[in-house]
């Protein structure tokens, strides 16, 4: 599990940092906090769309879905919040 988390982190480091700063910003909307919590639950959950015991395919779903979900949330940030957190990537 730790190997999976470290690989995910290396792929989404910049976006994850921006998401972190957006979550800590006073103007962060509630939907952003909920979306981030759901992403964390998905990463930590033992239940996956494709089980990790399947060679390659089991990890690839996480490597694709998590970065896409983070990017999706960031693209929906209010413009002033996106601009305030963009320099923190």
Secondary structure, DSSP 8 states (H G I E B T S, - for coil): -HHHHHHHHHHHHHHHHHHHHHHHSTT--HHHHHHHHHHHHHHH-S--SS-TTSTTHHHHHHHHHHHHHHHHHHHTS-HHHHHHHHTT-
